[in-house]
Amino acid sequence: MHFATKENTDYYGALRAAGIRGLASVEVTKATFQNFLDATAAAHSCPRVTIP
């Protein structure tokens, strides 16, 4: 199975408004996607996949 995300300008605008910029925004985006993967794995009884 393949999952991907595509953030838009509103997403990055919200991060900037919260004071999250640069590398910190990458970490927030990564954590958000990891949460999605964890929830999906749990819902479908799949093994956990960790983003490198």
C-alpha contacts under 8 A as a table, 3 or more apart, distances in Angstrom:
res1	aa1	res2	aa2	distance
5	T	33	F	7.59
7	E	11	Y	5.99
7	E	12	Y	7.40
8	N	11	Y	5.40
8	N	12	Y	6.67
9	T	12	Y	5.18
9	T	13	G	5.85
10	D	13	G	4.87
10	D	14	A	6.10
11	Y	14	A	5.22
11	Y	15	L	6.43
12	Y	15	L	4.98
12	Y	16	R	6.16
12	Y	25	S	7.92
13	G	16	R	5.08
13	G	17	A	6.05
14	A	17	A	5.00
14	A	18	A	6.23
15	L	18	A	5.10
15	L	19	G	6.42
15	L	20	I	5.04
15	L	21	R	6.90
15	L	25	S	6.75
16	R	19	G	4.94
16	R	20	I	5.09
16	R	21	R	5.76
17	A	20	I	7.33
20	I	24	A	5.92
20	I	25	S	5.55
21	R	24	A	5.62
21	R	25	S	5.17
22	G	25	S	5.54
22	G	26	V	6.97
23	L	26	V	5.08
23	L	27	E	6.48
24	A	27	E	5.10
24	A	28	V	6.30
25	S	28	V	5.05
25	S	29	T	6.11
26	V	29	T	5.13
26	V	30	K	6.05
27	E	30	K	5.00
27	E	31	A	6.07
28	V	31	A	5.09
28	V	32	T	6.12
29	T	32	T	5.11
29	T	33	F	6.28
30	K	33	F	5.24
30	K	34	Q	6.10
30	K	51	I	7.58
31	A	34	Q	4.95
31	A	35	N	6.17
32	T	35	N	5.18
32	T	36	F	6.44
33	F	36	F	4.99
33	F	37	L	6.24
34	Q	37	L	5.01
34	Q	38	D	6.09
34	Q	50	T	6.96
34	Q	51	I	6.67
35	N	38	D	5.07
35	N	39	A	6.16
36	F	39	A	5.22
36	F	40	T	6.12
37	L	40	T	5.09
37	L	41	A	6.04
37	L	48	R	7.54
37	L	49	V	7.03
38	D	41	A	5.17
38	D	42	A	6.17
38	D	48	R	6.20
38	D	49	V	7.44
39	A	42	A	5.16
39	A	43	A	6.08
40	T	43	A	5.09
40	T	44	H	6.19
40	T	46	C	7.97
41	A	44	H	5.32
41	A	45	S	5.70
41	A	46	C	4.58
41	A	47	P	6.11
41	A	48	R	5.91
41	A	49	V	7.98
42	A	45	S	5.12
42	A	46	C	6.37
42	A	47	P	7.94
42	A	48	R	7.90
43	A	46	C	7.86
